[in-house]
Amino acid sequence: MSDTTTNNRETLGFQAEVKQLLQLMIHSLYSNREIFLRELISNAADASDKLRFEALHNAALFENDSELNIRIAYDKAARTLTISDNGIGMSRDEVINNLGTIAKSGTREFFARLSGDQQKDANLIGQFGVGFYSAFIVADKVTVTTRRAGEKSDQGVRWESDGSGEFTIEMQDKAARGTEIVLHLREGQDDLLSGQKIRTIIRKYSDHIVQPIVMKKEEWKDGAQQMLDEDETVNKAFALWARAKSEISDEEYREFYKHVGHDFQDPLAWTHARVEGRQEYTQLLYIPSRAPFDMWERDAIHGVKLYVRRVFIMDDAEQLMPRYMRFVRGVVDSSDLPLNVSREILQESKDIESIRKGCTNKVLALLEDLAKSDAEKYAKFWGEFGRVLKEGIGEDQANKDKIAGLLRLASTHADTAEETVALADYVGRMKEGQDKIYYITADSFNAAKNSPHLEVFRKKGIEVLLLSDRVDEWVVTNLFEFQGKSLISVAKGGLDLGQLEDEAEKKEQENIANEMKELTDKIKSSLAERVKEVRVTHRLTESPACLVADEHDMSANLARLLKSAGQKAPVAQPILEINPKHPVVLRLKTEEKKFDDWVAVLFDQALLAEGGQLDDPASFVKRVNQLMLEMSGS
């Protein structure tokens, strides 16, 4: 990585992704350039939080200075803006890792989704997080001097770059721990060399920061603003979540979310409450507007920040929320937990179980309220996080009914996958005499929508849920009923429409089955071990045949999902159902010479129609071609 070395000074190259991100930010985020100060102050606040946490176990890290703050200063003559903190600081290796590379999950997907449209990319960049590199939006050179708490004063590090592709790094004496960032402002950024402008930005974006943000006082003298040798705290410097809700504006809530969620966009919704009783804690929890890039990465850790009596303890405390709510961001501040609590202790703590339960209920209540009061916002939530919430059906038995009420699923009631329905609405539209909720699972919306299993349901006007997310198999395995109505797969077991069929229909079906028994036995003999059973069906009105899983067997779709994930699925023979009124089936009653070929094609077509794969596609094509030639008389 090193290009040149002079004495202890090295010139290093940025990681390729950093170069790309720098160019994107400078151009795409310039219209909202003020966010650079929010990001740098947020980083300084995080550094202070980390020092306070590490000092719980090693008080010497405070170095006789436990008053944490963030300082902002500007120099008109030098055209510089300086942000400094007395937080944890960085070592040489940390400087290289934090300021020269992006070690963030989802990086590859992030760059793949960039479109070249500045406005759209600005939203993506904000969602990805801009952090330290946002400094280059307004600066053509950035100098960082830092020393990690606990290291000697002659072991500071100086980092500098113009953002073009390289940076220099060298060891330098630094008496005080913490980090100082000097921005050498670009031409056209003169308004940032104003105390009034800087204070306005701080109060707009960073008023919620717990640490005092300090600047020199200023006064007007002889027509000019002059600095005084006296400090003032610009922000409220008080934990926002500890304030009464009536004292906090929506704008303050939104800006705090951007800090705690490391996001660029406003949150979709939030809930803020103080819980009292056996456990006392405050929760401020947010629903983001967009899913993070690493939502589906196994190794990614998602969670809320944990504080104990307003002292920061840890980021991403995943024990505070169930895994299916890993999209939630925010803060939990406990009055009862010990300051030295660890992740290991959290896993076994009864107090944490109580907090987790309370937080889960609050988020579910927030989502229920959103679903009732703002359908458009809830639809946006569902589009971003619906698949994650579905996981809760199997993970959270205590709240399964609440989660079921929040599900939004595609159905034959709508034309597209995006037009979803609530289970309560499905129940409200059920036909007279209908006592079941019908569904089908498939690997795509179109496969579900066009499945032959739906033919009789279309004929009778019965709504069917179309489930095509991978997680849907997990949902229906764990959700057996809703509001007293059983959930039934239209592709498993014998089809029982109950009171939706009259006695005359049932009698007719029984008679036809008896008439066709000789044919179904002959087909079973031809297919041998490929099928468990062959029977006449009344679920088909257009297709000649379909495959059905036995009632207690795994669905074909779930078996395919397990196979694609490299897992073994139990081998189960399907049931072949034939449509006794279809011309192809009627021909089989008189066909003798090519009977086995016709039956094989019938089975393979049914397998393809439900999304399965043929064991021998070439033989299928050969049979179809031969039968077509014979029918054409060639």
NUVOZA-137008 format. One record per residue (C-alpha): x, y, z. Coordinates in steps of 0.2 Angstrom, whole numbers, always signed. Each point is the difference from the previous one (the first is absolute). Example, Ala and Ser with C-alpha at 12.3 -4.5 7.8 and 13.67 -1.06 7.14 Angstrom:
<recs>
REC     u     v     w
REC   +62   -22   +39
REC    +6   +17    -3
</recs>
This chain:
<recs>
REC     u     v     w
REC    +0    +0    +0
REC   +15   +12    +4
REC    +6   +10   -15
REC   +14   +11    +8
REC    +8    +2   +17
REC   +10   +15    +6
REC    +7    -2   +18
REC   -16    -5    +9
REC   -12    +8   -13
REC    -9   -12   -12
REC   -10    +4   -16
REC   -14   -13    -2
REC   -14    -3   -12
REC   -18    +0    +4
REC   -10   -16    -2
REC    -8    +0   -17
REC   -18    +1    +7
REC    +6   +16   +10
REC    +5    +8   -16
REC   -16    -3    -8
REC   -10    +5   +15
REC    +9   +17    +2
REC    -4    +4   -18
REC   -18    -4    +2
REC    -2   +10   +16
REC    +8   +15    -6
REC   -12    +1   -15
REC   -16    -8    +6
REC    -1    +7   +18
REC    +6   +18    -3
REC   -17    +6    -1
REC    -2    -5   +18
REC   +18    +4    +5
REC    -4    +5   +18
REC    -2   -18    +5
REC   +20    -1    +1
REC    +0    +9   +17
REC   -14   -12    +6
REC   +10   -15    -5
REC   +16    +6    +8
REC    -8    +5   +16
REC    -9   -17    +1
REC   +17    -9    -2
REC    +7   +11   +14
REC   -15    -4   +11
REC    +3   -19    -4
REC   +18    +2    +5
REC    -5    +8   +17
REC   -12   -14    +3
REC   +13   -13    -4
REC   +12    +8   +12
REC   -13    +0   +14
REC    -4   -18    -3
REC   +18    -6    +0
REC    +4   +11   +15
REC   -13   -10   +10
REC   +13   -14    +1
REC   +16   +11    -1
REC    -3   +17    +8
REC   +18    +5    -4
REC    -6    +3   -18
REC    -8   +16    +5
REC   +18    +7    +4
REC    -7   +11   +14
REC   -12    +8   -13
REC   -17    -7    +1
REC   -10   +15    -6
REC    -4    -6   -18
REC    -4   +13   -13
REC    +1    +5   -18
REC    +8   +16    -6
REC    -3   +10   -16
REC   +11   +14    -6
REC    +3    +9   -16
REC   +14   +11    -7
REC    -4   +13   -13
REC   +18    +4    -5
REC    +5   -18    -2
REC   -17    -5    -7
REC    -2   -15   +12
REC   -13    -8   +10
REC    +5   -11   +14
REC   -10   -13    +9
REC    +8    -8   +15
REC    -4   -12   +14
REC    +8    -8   +16
REC    -8   -17    -3
REC    +9   -17    -3
REC   +11    +6   -14
REC    +8   -12   -13
REC   +17   -10    -1
REC   +10    +0   -16
REC    -8   -16    -6
REC   -18    +6    +4
REC    +3   +16   -10
REC    +5   -10   -15
REC   -15   -12    +2
REC   -13   +13    +4
REC    +6   +14   -12
REC    +7   -10   -14
REC   -12   -14    -3
REC   -19    -5    +1
REC    -2   -15   +11
REC   -19    +0    -2
REC   -11   -14    -4
REC   -11    +3   -16
REC   +14   +10    -8
REC    -1   -10   -16
REC   -19    +1    -2
REC    +1   +18    +4
REC   +11    +4   -14
REC    -9   -12   -12
REC   -16   +10    +4
REC    +7   +17    -5
REC    -8    +7   -15
REC    +9   +15    -5
REC   -15   +11    +4
REC    +6   +13   +13
REC   -16    +2    +9
REC    -3   -19    +1
REC   +18    -4    +5
REC    -1   +14   +13
REC   -13   -10    +9
REC   +10   -16    -2
REC   +16    +8    +7
REC   -10    +7   +15
REC    -7   -18    +3
REC   +17    -7    -1
REC    +7   +13   +12
REC   +13   +13    -4
REC    +9    +3   +16
REC   +17    +7    +0
REC    +2    +1   -19
REC   -14   +13    -1
REC   +13   +13    +5
REC    +6    +0   -18
REC   -17    +7    -6
REC    +6   +17    +7
REC   +19    -2    +2
REC   +14    -2   -13
REC   +12    -7   +14
REC    -3    -8   +16
REC   +12    -2   +14
REC    -3   -12   +15
REC   +11    +0   +16
REC    -5   -13   +12
REC    +6   -10   +15
REC    -8   -15    +8
REC    -4    +1   +19
REC   +13    -8   +10
REC   +14    +2   -12
REC   +15   +11    +3
REC    +0   +18    -5
REC   +13    -3   -13
REC   -10   -13    -9
REC   -13   +11    -9
REC    -4    -3   -19
REC    -1   +13   -13
REC   -11    -4   -16
REC    -2   +11   -15
REC    -8    -1   -17
REC    -7   +10   -14
REC   -13   -14    -4
REC    +8    -3   -17
REC    +5   -18    +3
REC   +14    +0   +13
REC    +3    +5   +18
REC   +16    +3   +11
REC    +2    -6   +17
REC   +14    +3   +13
REC    +3    -1   +18
REC    -1   +17   +10
REC    +0    +5   +18
REC   -17    +4    +7
REC    -2    +4   +18
REC   -19    -2    +2
REC    -9   -16    -5
REC   -14    +1   -13
REC    -2    +6   -18
REC    +2   +17    -9
REC    -7    +2   -18
REC    +6   +15    -9
REC   -10    +4   -16
REC    +9   +11   -13
REC   -16    +7    -8
REC    -2    +0   -19
REC    -3   +17    -9
REC   -18    +5    +1
REC    -2    -6   +18
REC    +2   +16    +9
REC   -16    +0    +9
REC    +7   -14   +10
REC   +12   +12    +7
REC   -14    +8   +11
REC    -4    -4   +18
REC   -18    +4    -3
REC    -1   -12   -15
REC    +9   -14    +9
REC   -11    +2   +16
REC   -16    -1   -12
REC    +6   -16    -7
REC    +4    -7   +17
REC   -17    +4    +7
REC    -8    -7   -16
REC    +8   -16    -1
REC    +9    -4   +17
REC    -9    +8   +14
REC    -4   -17    +7
REC   +18    -5    +2
REC    +3    -5   +19
REC   +18    +7    +0
REC    +1   +19    +1
REC    +5    +8   -17
REC   +11   +15    +5
REC    +5   +16   -10
REC    +8   +16    +5
REC   -13   +14    +4
REC    -1   +14   -12
REC    -5   +18    +0
REC    -2   +14   -12
REC   +13   +13    +2
REC    +4   +14   -12
REC   -11    -7   -13
REC    +8   -18    +0
REC    -3   -15   +10
REC   +14    -5   +12
REC    +4   -15   +10
REC    +1    +1   +19
REC   +11   -10   +11
REC   -15    -8    +7
REC    -9   -16    -4
REC   -19    -4    -3
REC    -9   -16    -3
REC   -10    +1   -16
REC   -11   -15    +1
REC   -12    -5   +14
REC   +13   -14    +5
REC   -14   -10    +8
REC    -5   -18    -4
REC   -15    +3   -12
REC    -9   -17    +6
REC    +1    +6   +18
REC   -10   +16    -4
REC   -19    +0    +1
REC    -9    -4   -17
REC    -9   +17    +1
REC   +17    +9    +0
REC    +6    -8   -16
REC    -5    +5   -17
REC    -2   -12   -15
REC   +15    +8    -8
REC   +11    -4   +15
REC    -6   -18    +0
REC    +4    -1   -18
REC   +18    +7    +2
REC    +3   -11   +15
REC    -5   -15   -11
REC   +13    +5   -13
REC   +13    +0   +13
REC    -4   -16    +9
REC    -5    -9   -16
REC   +15    +6   -11
REC   -13    +4   -13
REC    -3   +14   -12
REC   -18    -1    -2
REC   -14    +4   +13
REC    -8   -15    +9
REC   -16    -7    -4
REC    -7    +0   +18
REC    +6    -1   +18
REC    -6    -3   +17
REC    +6    +8   +16
REC    -5    -6   +18
REC    +7    -1   +17
REC    -4   -17    +9
REC    -2    +0   +19
REC    -3   -15   +11
REC   +11   -15    +5
REC   +11    +6   -15
REC    +3   +18    -4
REC    +6    +5   -17
REC    -2   +12   -14
REC    -3    -5   -18
REC    +1   +10   -15
REC    -2   -11   -15
REC    -1    +4   -19
REC    -6    -9   -15
REC   +12    +5   -15
REC    -7    +6   -17
REC   +12   -13    -9
REC    +7   -16    +4
REC   +19    +0    +2
REC   +11    -9   -13
REC    +6   -14   +12
REC   -18    -4    +6
REC    +2   -18    -7
REC   +18    -3    +4
REC    +3   -14   +13
REC   +14    +8    +9
REC    -7   +18    +1
REC    -4    +6   +17
REC   -16   +10    +2
REC    -7    +8   +16
REC    -3   +15   +11
REC   +12   +10   +10
REC    +0    -4   +19
REC    +3   +13   +13
REC    +0    -2   +19
REC    -5   +15    +9
REC    +5   +10   -15
REC   +17    -7    -1
REC    +3    -9   -17
REC    +3   -18    +2
REC    +0    -8   -18
REC    -6    +2   -18
REC   -10   -14    -8
REC    -7    -8   +15
REC    -9   -13    -9
REC    -6    -8   +16
REC   -12   +14    +3
REC   -11    -4   -16
REC    -5   -16    -8
REC    +9    -5   -16
REC   -15    +3   -11
REC    +0   +18    +6
REC   +18    +3    -5
REC    -5   +15   -10
REC    -4   +10   +16
REC   +12   +14    +4
REC    +0   +11   +16
REC    +5    +0   +18
REC    -4    -9   +16
REC    +6    +8   +16
REC    -2   -11   +16
REC    +0    +6   +18
REC    +3   -17    +7
REC   +14    -9   -10
REC   +18    +1    +7
REC   +12   +11    -9
REC   +11   -14    -4
REC   -13   -11    -9
REC    +7   -10   -14
REC    -8    -9   -15
REC    +3   -16    +8
REC   -10    +6   +16
REC   -14    +7   -11
REC    -3   -17    -8
REC    -5    -7   +17
REC    -7   +15    +9
REC   -18    -1    +6
REC    +0   +19    +0
REC    +4    +0   -19
REC   -14   -13    -3
REC   -12   +13    +7
REC    +7   +14   -10
REC    +0   -10   -16
REC   -18    -5    +3
REC    -5   +18    +3
REC    +9    +7   -15
REC    -7   -14   -11
REC   -18    +5    +6
REC    +3   +18    -3
REC    +6    -2   -18
REC   -14   -12    -4
REC   -12   +13    +7
REC    +8   +14   -10
REC    -2   -11   -16
REC   -18    -4    +4
REC    -4   +19    +2
REC    +9    +3   -16
REC   -10   -13   -10
REC   -16    +7    +7
REC    +4   +19    -2
REC   +11    +1   -15
REC    -2   -13   -13
REC   +13    +8   -12
REC   +13    +1   +13
REC    -3   -18    +6
REC    +1    -6   -18
REC   +17    +8    -1
REC    +5    -9   +15
REC    -6   -16    -6
REC    +9    +2   -17
REC   +17    +2   +10
REC    -2   -11   +15
REC   -15   -12    -3
REC   +11   -15    -4
REC    +9    +3   +17
REC   -15    +2   +10
REC    -7   -16    -7
REC   +14   -10    +9
REC    -9    +5   +16
REC   -14   -12    -3
REC   +11   -15    +4
REC   +12    +9   +12
REC   -12    +9   +12
REC   -14   -11    +5
REC    -6   +12   +13
REC    -3   +13   -13
REC    -5   -11   -15
REC   -18    +6    -1
REC    +6   +19    +0
REC   +13    -3   -13
REC   -13   -10   -11
REC   -12   +15    +1
REC   +15   +11    -7
REC    +3   -12   -15
REC    -3    +7   -17
REC    -1   -13   -13
REC    -3    -2   -19
REC   -17    -8    -5
REC   -11    -3   -15
REC   -10   +15    +6
REC   +13   +11    -8
REC   +10    +0   -16
REC   +18    +3    +5
REC   +11    -6   +14
REC    +1   +18    +7
REC   -19    +1    +3
REC    +0   -10   +17
REC   -15    -4   +11
REC    -1    -2   +19
REC    -6   -17    +7
REC   -14    +9    +9
REC    -6    +7   -17
REC    +1   -17    -8
REC   -11    -7   +14
REC   -12   +15    -2
REC    -2    -5   -19
REC    -2   -19    +3
REC   -15    -8   -10
REC   -15    -5   +10
REC    +3   -18    +6
REC   +20    +2    -2
REC    +8    -5   +16
REC   +19    -1    -6
REC   +13   +12    -6
REC    +8    -7   -16
REC   +17    +3    -5
REC   +13    -6   -13
REC   +19    +1    +2
REC   +12    +2   -16
REC   +17    +7    -4
REC    -8   +15    -9
REC   -15   +10    +0
REC    -4    -4   -18
REC    +2   -19    +4
REC   -12    +1   +14
REC   -13   +11   -10
REC    +0   -12   -15
REC    +1   -16   +10
REC   -13   -13    -6
REC    -5    -3   +18
REC    -9   +16    +0
REC   -12    -4   -15
REC   -15    -6   +11
REC    +2   +15   +12
REC    -1   +12   -15
REC   -15    -8    -6
REC    -9    +1   +17
REC    +7   +18    +4
REC   +10    -6   +15
REC   +15   +11    +5
REC   +17    -9    +2
REC   +16    +7    +8
REC   +15    +0   -12
REC   +15    -3   +10
REC   +17    +1    -9
REC   +13    +7   +12
REC   +12   -14    +6
REC    -5    +4   +18
REC   -19    -4    -4
REC    +3   -18    +2
REC    +6    +4   +18
REC   -15   +10    +3
REC   -13   -13    -5
REC    +9   -14    +9
REC    -2   +10   +16
REC   -17    +9    -3
REC   -14   -12    +1
REC   -15   +12    +1
REC    -5   +18    +1
REC   -16    +6    +9
REC    -5   -18    +2
REC    +2    -4   -19
REC   +12   -14    -5
REC   +13    +4   -13
REC    +0   -13   -13
REC   +11    -3   -15
REC    -9    -3   -17
REC   +15   -11    -6
REC    -1   -12   +15
REC   -12   -14    +4
REC   -17    -3    -6
REC    -9   +16    -4
REC   -15    +2   +12
REC   -10   +16    -4
REC   -13    -5   +13
REC   -16   +10    -1
REC    +7    +9   -16
REC    -6   -16    -9
REC   -17    -7    +0
REC    -5   -18    +2
REC    -4    -2   -18
REC   +18    +5    -5
REC    +7   -12   +13
REC   -10   -14    -7
REC    +5    +3   -18
REC   +18    +0    +5
REC    -2   -16    +9
REC    -8    -8   -15
REC   +13    +7   -12
REC   +14    -7   +11
REC    -8   -18    -1
REC    -2    +1   -19
REC   +19    +5    -2
REC    +7   -12   +12
REC    +6   -12   -13
REC    +9   +15    -9
REC    +8    +6   +16
REC    +6   -17    +5
REC    +8    -2   -18
REC    +9   +17    +2
REC    +6    -5   +17
REC    +7   -16    -7
REC    +9   +10   -14
REC    +8   +13   +11
REC    +4   -13   +14
REC   +11    +7   +13
REC    -1   +18    -7
REC   -16    +3    +9
REC    -9    -6   +16
REC   -17    +0    -7
REC   -10    +5   -15
REC   -18    +7    +2
REC   -13   +10    -8
REC    -1   +19    +5
REC   -13   +13    +0
REC   +13   +14    +3
REC    +4    +1   -18
REC   -11    +9   -13
REC   +13    +3   -14
REC   +15   -10    +3
REC    +1   -19    -3
REC   +10    -4   +16
REC    +9    +7   +15
REC   +11    -7   +13
REC    -5    +1   +19
REC   +10    -4   +15
REC    -8   -12   +13
REC    -8    +9   +15
REC   +15    -4   +12
REC   +14    +1   -13
REC   +11   +15    -3
REC    -6   +12   -14
REC   +10    -2   -16
REC    +4   +19    +1
REC    +8    -2   +17
REC   +10   -16    -6
REC    +7   +11   -14
REC    +5   +14   +12
REC    +9   -12   +11
REC    +9    -8   -15
REC    +5   +17    -7
REC    +8    +4   +17
REC   +10   -16    +0
REC   -11    -9   +13
REC    -8   -17    -1
REC   -18    -1    -2
REC   -10   -16    +4
REC    -5    -9   -17
REC   -19    +0    -1
REC    -9    -7   -15
REC   -13   +12    -7
REC   -18    -4    -4
REC    -6    +2   -18
REC   -17    +7    -2
REC    -9    +0   -17
REC   -14   +10    -7
REC   -13   -13    -6
REC    -7   +13   -13
REC   +16    +5    -8
REC    +2    -6   -19
REC   +18    -7    +4
REC    -7   -10   +15
REC   -15    -6   -10
REC   +12    -6   -14
REC   +10   -11   +12
REC   -16   -10    +3
REC    +2    -7   -18
REC   +19    +2    -3
REC   +10   -16    +0
REC   +15    +1   -11
REC    +8   +16    +7
REC    -9    -1   +17
REC   +16    +1   +11
REC    +7   +15   -11
REC   -16   +10    +3
REC    +0    -4   +18
REC   +18    +5    +2
REC    -3   +16    -9
REC   -15    +4   +11
REC   +10    -3   +16
REC   +15   +11    -6
REC   -12   +14    -5
REC    -8    +0   +17
REC   +17    +0    +8
REC    +6   +15   -11
REC   -17    +9    +4
REC    +4    +0   +19
REC   +18    +6    -3
REC    +9   -17    +1
REC   +15    -5   -10
REC    +0   -15   -11
REC   +12   -14    +3
REC    +2    -4   -19
REC    -5   +16   -10
REC    +7    -7   -16
REC   -12   -16    +1
REC   -15   +12    +3
REC    +4   +11   -15
REC    +2   -16   -11
REC   -17    -7    +6
REC    -9   +16    -3
REC    +8    +1   -18
REC    -5   -17    -4
REC   -18    +2    +6
REC    -2   +16   -10
REC    +6    -8   -16
REC   -12   -15    +2
REC   -14   +12    +4
REC    +4   +10   -16
REC    +0   -16   -10
REC   +19    +2    -5
</recs>
